[in-house]
């Protein structure tokens, strides 16, 4: 991929998430704060990888299998008239709860709780729902966790060991607790079983409308072509029961093509710039070769200041 093409991929991808407030805008006000999960967490690596794009699409597809959840989206969300705004808000929430300093985590959770407050009504099967209900919050949260994990395991730069996968699920459950979600499985196997065996799943017209939109979102043609590759890769990882309820079937070679598409994104974008920024804020070591997008001048100034302090300390030790 030529360098100028890589720049265009970066611009097109970041442009999808620029329709609203940006995450971690003031995170450097909290120097030294490791956040809820911290630099040594598995979550920072998993959600910082390009596979998170596949995981996000997979979560949206799978969440539609719950009639009360999809009713809340269908009846209250602005996704049809402002899809990129909703995408940006969701991305900000995931980024700030994963990488933010504790004040940013708390603010992101409070924003979601406020947004969920008025989301209530009756589903197509005439059941009352409220987005604040612990069980519905758990479906949304747990499917998102499982989707990030499944995408990383299928298309990531390395497979997670079982204990690492369990650690990721446990870390993400801490975010779910802040949202009031319940239940929150804490191992990868228990999480997958809870999702696949969930008793409340069914087909609905609201699901069909949401899936139609997700299959053909209003994106420019070049971006839509890339999106479809990632969406097909996402469908290839969906458990059989939920794929059946959703009438989703991946095309031939979806996993192979998806792996190539994710690899190209990883080459173009590098790891998440939010992960990079969080490492700077926390004062943690920054691995070489992972990050390709430049840091802000403010973040560079923090690193330069730390380097100067270390040089001064080393010079003092040499003279004493």
Secondary structure, 3 states (H helix, E strand, C coil): CCHHHHHHHHHHHHHHCCCCCCCCCCHHHHCCCCCCCCCCCHHHHHHCCCHHHHHHHHHHHHHCCEHHHHHHHHHHCCCCCCHHHHHHHHHHHHHHHHHCCHHHHHHHHHHHHHHHHCCEEECCCCCEEECCCHHHHHHHHHHHHHHHHHHHHHHCCCCCCHHHHHHHHHHHHHHHHHHCCCCCCCCHHHHHHHHHCCCCECCCHHHHHHHHHHHCCCCCHHHHHHHHHHHHHHHCCCCHHHHHHCCCCCCCCHHHHHHHHHHHHHHHHECCHHHHHHHHHHCCCCCCCCECCCCCHHHHHHHHHHHHHHHHHHHHHHHC
